[in-house]
């Protein structure tokens, strides 16, 4: 995926988040004003408190808009993986707000249970506004949660549940108003405690999942297994190891080591790695970036070639072992680091040979001379026209 396409996707995602959140914030503002005014006119303290709750939704909507704007900025030198974690941090904050809201509902309910004299008898206007609030907030929840699932945005999902908490609190208010009007003043307080526990659980789950993302927790095991199977379907991949994953604002980043035929050229190994990257980007929706490391052998538990000398040292040693060969020929030798040894491939011009016997003799001499180098495993000589 090129940078231009990636930028376009981020812009479309940001515009979708912005549109959904702006619609929700307008409804929250209208409901907040209506609840406070109706609560004041209809003598309902619960509806006034619910109106203040709606104003808190407007605040969190503004918070989401700010986070969405900055989390969708393109990656730069200072943040090479982008700004997606801003959205994750915002999700944590919204989860905390949900838990605080739940605690507030519990506190208010216990206070009303312990002091029945503060319970007032509201009028029908308060009941009507509470019902309108329930319908409106549930619509906002359904609209926002659909967008959150489409965009894979935990931040929008958290904001959707914040809207539903307002809808649920409006249900509590409606029950309380109806109960007070029909002689059951304690009904709303009992229901409020149950609802508060539900809201707190939602907030806790959002904080827990986003915190896991902040500390780079892996994808679910089923998702990792599916990614592994997709990789193994690519031609040329012999095995997969050191498969690592992490999430950022709904996007998965994958790092994987794949084993290929150790005698392939660098370019062919790179081509297989690109095929793996394309397969994952096309087949797994949550994957947005893949880093593929090509291995000639399995080095997950240990790397047997770590202590072997680098090319410059090997070439210098071969020049001393093979003084009869031209320097430029030795310098073009191919080295394969495998199983703790260095396999050598040497191409020689066929013009240096007198006959077949001479070829056999030269190969034997080269192989015997290289035996003095303990790290050399095998020497293959090819004669080219």
Buried (B, 14 or more C-beta within 10 A) or exposed (E): EEEEEBBEEBEEBBEBBBEBBEBBBEBBBEBBEBBBBBBBBBBBBBBBBBBEBBBBBBEBBEBBBEBBBEBBBEBEEEEEEBBBBBBBBBBBBBBBBBBBBBBBBBEBBEEBBEEEEEBBEBBEBBBBBBBBBBEBBBBBBEBBBEBBEEBBBBBBBBBBBBBBBBBBBBBBBBBBBBBBBEEEBBBBBBBBBEBBEEBBEBBBBBBEBBBBBBEEEBBEEEBBEBBEEBBEEBEBBBBBBEBBBBBBBBBBBBBBBBBBEBEBEEEBBBBBBEBBBEBBBEBBEBBBBBEBEBBBBBBEEEBEBEEBBEEEEBBEBBEEBBEEBEEEBBEEBEBBBBEBBBBBBBEBEEEBBEEEEEBEEBBEEBBEBBEEBEBBBEBEBEBEE
